[in-house]
Amino acid sequence: MRMKNMGKQVKAAVAAILLAAVLPWTAVPAMAAYENVYDNRFYGNDFLIIRRDPTGRVGKSMSIPVTIKAPYDMEDVWVGISSDISSFYELPADGGMDASVQNTFPFEINETTFEPKKLGDISEGKTKSITLTARVRRDMKEGYYCIPICIYQGGKDGSEEIEFMNVWIGASTTSDSDETDEDSTEEIEFVLGEDQSTPYGVYPNVMNFNINFRNKSVMDAYDVTVSMELSKSDDEFPFMINDGNYDRHFDVIGAGETVTLPYSMAIREESYTGFYPIKFHVTYRESIDGEKKVSEGPGAYLNQETGETVSTDTSVQSKEYEFYVHITSKEREDSLGDFNENDRTKARIIVESMHTEPEKIMAGDEFDLVLTMKNASTNVAASNILFTLEPEKVDNAAVFSTESGSASVVVNALGAGASTELRVRFLAKAGIDQRSYTVTIKEKYDSPEFKNAEESVTVDIPVYQQARLSTSTFDIMPDSIEVGGETNIMFGINNTGRITLYNVNARFEADSIQTTEAYVGNIEPGQTGNVDVMVTGAAPTMDDGKVKVIISYEDENGEVTETEKELTLYVTEPMPDFDDSMYPMDGMETDAPAGIMDDPVKSKLVIAGGVLVVILAIAGGTAGIKHRKKKKQQKEEEEGIDDDIS
């Protein structure tokens, strides 16, 4: 394989020497026009097909289209710029060649310069193409440069074939920015009306509008002329023709540059309301010198038979573009009359799919409605399509609103079977009920056999409300019980939201009581459900007496939501029963001082005093509990506890 590569080196050197004898040495670098002169005229490439020399700019990334034609079945083909550049650009001076037959590798070398790209399998006689990219060195002079292309077979580590192609490097006319345009193309291409809305005009006003015009390629375009095509037909052209021409000329439009095409047009009295396609004819040159210096321009080569320099560049190029404007004037009379399905057809535009972002829409929130509209006709196209989205109204007010107050989208054309996406941002009003609301999509469009056709389709948008409830004051009687005793707890649950609360239930939980539940049922919006339950003490209160009140409810889909409240209830040890046997009766011995128990009055006082001590002890304990409860309630009031729940 190395011997074959060395043969390529010898071919390259011979070609350069032959070229040097014909062209001035300073006109083009060594090995210039190598592919056109050498390969095609003498030996020819075995795999590489050159249809047009790639062009680039100093300091800029350039695209290098490579087309491979297989002379036999080729498997797992990869293509890249050969990394063995020393074999082609550093020929030794003692090798029998002129030392000046050295060329310069025109690209910056980085980790991706020599990385090959996969083409795959290629059958005999078939071609496949791929585009390589490289950044031109900033020290390059304008002219042709020959680059080696490596063709790998059997994977990128397989056998190699080296072939050659020319690239034309032009001087940079823009800033040395390292940024490249993602939309750039190999050939010059323009974009008309990018990032702007359709201009609207109203008769009899003068319509002033600008059109964005961008060069989206990697090459500069020279001598650019944008011509508006005029017509005397009111159906085709809505403006008065006051000037001799409406050309806009630019000496150069740089790669990626956007310029403005300004127009001030008077609207015709005979114009009709609707969208008008305005056609533009664009001419340009790919080289600043055009046909004057074809030997230095892209695509030039030396004809060995005649000795003349031939240009493959057609110099002046042209392209056609179309841009829509909307005119409001008199209504067009439809000469076709009423639509008759038996003798005329029109497109059928349907909603192919829809979704919202976010998926669940809460009342009071913004959301995006995304619609995919499809022309379901198999052979009828639609054009000048106006989609108007009209939300359902409640109490004469739309349930969804937009910032601009209008939700209309214009689509210039929709071919048979084609789809387009509409995206409109809405705000759902906060006070609407929880249910699905209708959005009507009104369609107005043209078909070849039917103008200003009108149709409408609808979609349903579900809107949800947040469940809200609050509780009234807890009524606890008594607010302190003994173990085994019962207290009655009553309070109300108020539905303060706009949706029904289903299967409402209240559950009471604490270490000091038996867990108790009270079923309330469904509570309509604005209504109150009452809880009336008996709670039994299970153990003495060992904490601050808090009892959890857990209120649960379901939505219309059965999803359960729980919210928690608290009340205070103290449970104490049971009081001992009073037993007369604990006190001595007549005739019983006692430790009281002698004479006291013998006196009936004094003995009764002793007994009464003992009972009073027991009662005071119990009362003191109860007072202590009530004191702790009162301090706790004061603390809660100071913290401003709110019973509302949402």
Rosetta blueprint (number, residue, H / E / L):
1 M L
2 R H
3 M H
4 K H
5 N H
6 M H
7 G H
8 K H
9 Q H
10 V H
11 K H
12 A H
13 A H
14 V H
15 A H
16 A H
17 I H
18 L H
19 L H
20 A H
21 A H
22 V H
23 L L
24 P L
25 W L
26 T L
27 A L
28 V L
29 P L
30 A L
31 M L
32 A L
33 A L
34 Y H
35 E H
36 N H
37 V H
38 Y H
39 D H
40 N H
41 R H
42 F H
43 Y H
44 G L
45 N L
46 D L
47 F L
48 L E
49 I E
50 I L
51 R L
52 R L
53 D L
54 P L
55 T E
56 G E
57 R E
58 V L
59 G L
60 K L
61 S E
62 M E
63 S E
64 I E
65 P E
66 V E
67 T E
68 I E
69 K E
70 A L
71 P L
72 Y L
73 D L
74 M E
75 E E
76 D E
77 V E
78 W E
79 V E
80 G E
81 I E
82 S L
83 S L
84 D L
85 I L
86 S H
87 S H
88 F H
89 Y H
90 E L
91 L L
92 P L
93 A L
94 D L
95 G L
96 G L
97 M L
98 D L
99 A L
100 S L
101 V L
102 Q L
103 N L
104 T L
105 F L
106 P L
107 F E
108 E L
109 I L
110 N L
111 E L
112 T L
113 T L
114 F L
115 E L
116 P L
117 K E
118 K E
119 L E
120 G E
121 D E
122 I E
123 S L
124 E L
125 G L
126 K L
127 T E
128 K E
129 S E
130 I E
131 T E
132 L E
133 T E
134 A E
135 R E
136 V E
137 R L
138 R L
139 D L
140 M L
141 K L
142 E L
143 G E
144 Y E
145 Y E
146 C E
147 I E
148 P E
149 I E
150 C E
151 I E
152 Y E
153 Q E
154 G L
155 G L
156 K L
157 D L
158 G L
159 S E
160 E E
161 E E
162 I E
163 E E
164 F E
165 M E
166 N E
167 V E
168 W E
169 I E
170 G E
171 A L
172 S L
173 T L
174 T L
175 S L
176 D L
177 S L
178 D L
179 E L
180 T L
181 D L
182 E L
183 D L
184 S L
185 T L
186 E L
187 E L
188 I L
189 E L
190 F E
191 V E
192 L E
193 G L
194 E L
195 D L
196 Q L
197 S L
198 T L
199 P L
200 Y E
201 G E
202 V E
203 Y L
204 P L
205 N L
206 V E
207 M E
208 N E
209 F E
210 N E
211 I E
212 N E
213 F E
214 R E
215 N E
216 K L
217 S L
218 V L
219 M L
220 D L
221 A E
222 Y E
223 D E
224 V E
225 T E
226 V E
227 S E
228 M E
229 E L
230 L L
231 S L
232 K L
233 S L
234 D L
235 D L
236 E L
237 F L
238 P L
239 F E
240 M L
241 I L
242 N L
243 D L
244 G L
245 N L
246 Y L
247 D E
248 R E
249 H E
250 F E
251 D E
252 V E
253 I E
254 G L
255 A L
256 G L
257 E L
258 T E
259 V E
260 T E
261 L E
262 P E
263 Y E
264 S E
265 M E
266 A E
267 I E
268 R L
269 E L
270 E L
271 S L
272 Y E
273 T L
274 G E
275 F E
276 Y E
277 P E
278 I E
279 K E
280 F E
281 H E
282 V E
283 T E
284 Y E
285 R E
286 E L
287 S L
288 I L
289 D L
290 G L
291 E L
292 K L
293 K L
294 V L
295 S L
296 E L
297 G L
298 P L
299 G L
300 A E
301 Y E
302 L E
303 N L
304 Q L
305 E L
306 T L
307 G L
308 E L
309 T E
310 V E
311 S E
312 T L
313 D L
314 T L
315 S L
316 V E
317 Q E
318 S E
319 K E
320 E E
321 Y E
322 E E
323 F E
324 Y E
325 V E
326 H E
327 I E
328 T E
329 S L
330 K E
331 E L
332 R L
333 E L
334 D L
335 S L
336 L L
337 G L
338 D L
339 F L
340 N L
341 E L
342 N L
343 D L
344 R L
345 T L
346 K L
347 A L
348 R L
349 I E
350 I E
351 V E
352 E E
353 S E
354 M E
355 H E
356 T E
357 E E
358 P L
359 E L
360 K L
361 I E
362 M E
363 A L
364 G L
365 D L
366 E E
367 F E
368 D E
369 L E
370 V E
371 L E
372 T E
373 M E
374 K E
375 N E
376 A L
377 S L
378 T L
379 N L
380 V L
381 A L
382 A E
383 S E
384 N E
385 I E
386 L E
387 F E
388 T E
389 L E
390 E E
391 P E
392 E L
393 K E
394 V E
395 D L
396 N L
397 A E
398 A E
399 V L
400 F E
401 S E
402 T L
403 E L
404 S L
405 G L
406 S L
407 A L
408 S E
409 V E
410 V E
411 V E
412 N E
413 A E
414 L E
415 G L
416 A L
417 G L
418 A L
419 S E
420 T E
421 E E
422 L E
423 R E
424 V E
425 R E
426 F E
427 L E
428 A E
429 K L
430 A L
431 G L
432 I L
433 D L
434 Q L
435 R E
436 S E
437 Y E
438 T E
439 V E
440 T E
441 I E
442 K E
443 E E
444 K E
445 Y E
446 D E
447 S E
448 P L
449 E L
450 F E
451 K E
452 N E
453 A E
454 E E
455 E E
456 S E
457 V E
458 T E
459 V E
460 D E
461 I E
462 P E
463 V E
464 Y E
465 Q L
466 Q L
467 A L
468 R L
469 L E
470 S E
471 T E
472 S L
473 T L
474 F L
475 D E
476 I E
477 M E
478 P L
479 D L
480 S E
481 I E
482 E E
483 V L
484 G L
485 G L
486 E E
487 T E
488 N E
489 I E
490 M E
491 F E
492 G E
493 I E
494 N E
495 N E
496 T L
497 G L
498 R L
499 I L
500 T L
501 L E
502 Y E
503 N E
504 V E
505 N E
506 A E
507 R E
508 F E
509 E E
510 A L
511 D L
512 S L
513 I E
514 Q L
515 T L
516 T E
517 E E
518 A E
519 Y E
520 V E
521 G E
522 N E
523 I E
524 E L
525 P L
526 G L
527 Q L
528 T E
529 G E
530 N E
531 V E
532 D E
533 V E
534 M E
535 V E
536 T E
537 G E
538 A L
539 A L
540 P L
541 T L
542 M L
543 D L
544 D L
545 G L
546 K E
547 V E
548 K E
549 V E
550 I E
551 I E
552 S E
553 Y E
554 E E
555 D L
556 E L
557 N L
558 G L
559 E L
560 V E
561 T E
562 E E
563 T E
564 E E
565 K E
566 E E
567 L E
568 T E
569 L L
570 Y E
571 V E
572 T E
573 E L
574 P L
575 M L
576 P L
577 D L
578 F L
579 D L
580 D H
581 S H
582 M H
583 Y L
584 P L
585 M L
586 D L
587 G L
588 M L
589 E L
590 T L
591 D L
592 A L
593 P L
594 A L
595 G L
596 I L
597 M L
598 D L
599 D L
600 P H
601 V H
602 K H
603 S H
604 K H
605 L H
606 V H
607 I H
608 A H
609 G H
610 G H
611 V H
612 L H
613 V H
614 V H
615 I H
616 L H
617 A H
618 I H
619 A H
620 G H
621 G H
622 T H
623 A H
624 G H
625 I H
626 K H
627 H H
628 R H
629 K H
630 K H
631 K H
632 K H
633 Q H
634 Q H
635 K H
636 E H
637 E H
638 E H
639 E H
640 G L
641 I L
642 D L
643 D L
644 D E
645 I E
646 S L
